[in-house]
């Protein structure tokens, strides 16, 4: 278990530092488009995806760098994609919000709220029809649960008995609007129960709790072909995007002691040290040599790659059929 926790810590740290690198690139005007960071959400991505099998599939959303890294995508090729390089996973055409690589199991991401839900339903239905024992995990925010397609997707998954896990990253804010300002019942997982989907709520800051819960759900979903819903309570460190200063102010008022008390990375780090599974020195080495050095090398290499050309914008969008 010690090795497993250390691996999860390293992946969470990779996600945190990757997003911090993107923030630097954005403010240095070296990349186009906004950045939706997953700072504060790392335990959900790593805990959930670590509980899956390699053939299982993930549907992400615009705050999805962490899901991609947790699924094993290359930091270098993710930098390539976000920086608009030909060597990116989609030849530099997706930017930050539509990252995907079906070969690795990240079958879709979207910048549209709740759009990934019906995509995940379709993928899960295909897996059931093929009897391939794959399950799908779809990630989305709390704001997506007010969208009509949320209810349609859960109803469809429950009725068709699909091997699908819905994971709601509930950070308490939909862009800059607090959950209690838009929902009469802020216990989001109870929405799923009303639609016939077994649901649970866990501390999204605790990677072990997320891992254990998703592992149990995945085992049953795979064996019994039934959907599950998991609400993960979390917080984000920044606003909705890097440009959302208003949302950042709201967040700081909601959880002013977050960094000191509930940072998922710090919680796992403290546990590793307290349980004598690692030393401070060993964890710092992971940060500097295993994570920062790797990311610096990846970014340096990516900056040298050839940019995509405007003439490639419509490549692969249309196919001629006889």
Secondary structure, DSSP 8 states (H G I E B T S, - for coil): -HHHHHHHHHHHHHHHHHHHHHHHHHHTT-S-S-----TT-HHHHHHHHHTS-TT-EEE--SS-HHHHHHTT--HHHHHHHHTTBTTSTTTT-STTTS--BGGGTEEE--SSTTHHHHHHHHHHHHHHHHT----EEEEEEGGGGGSHHHHHHHHHHHHHT--EEEEEEE-SEETTEEGGGT-S---THHHHHHTT-EEEEEETT-HHHHHHHHHHHHHHHHHH---EEEEEE---SS-SSTT-HHHHHHHHHH-TTHHHHT-HHHHHHHHHHHTTSS-HHHHHHIIIIIIIHHHHHHHHHHHTS-B--GGGTTTTT-----
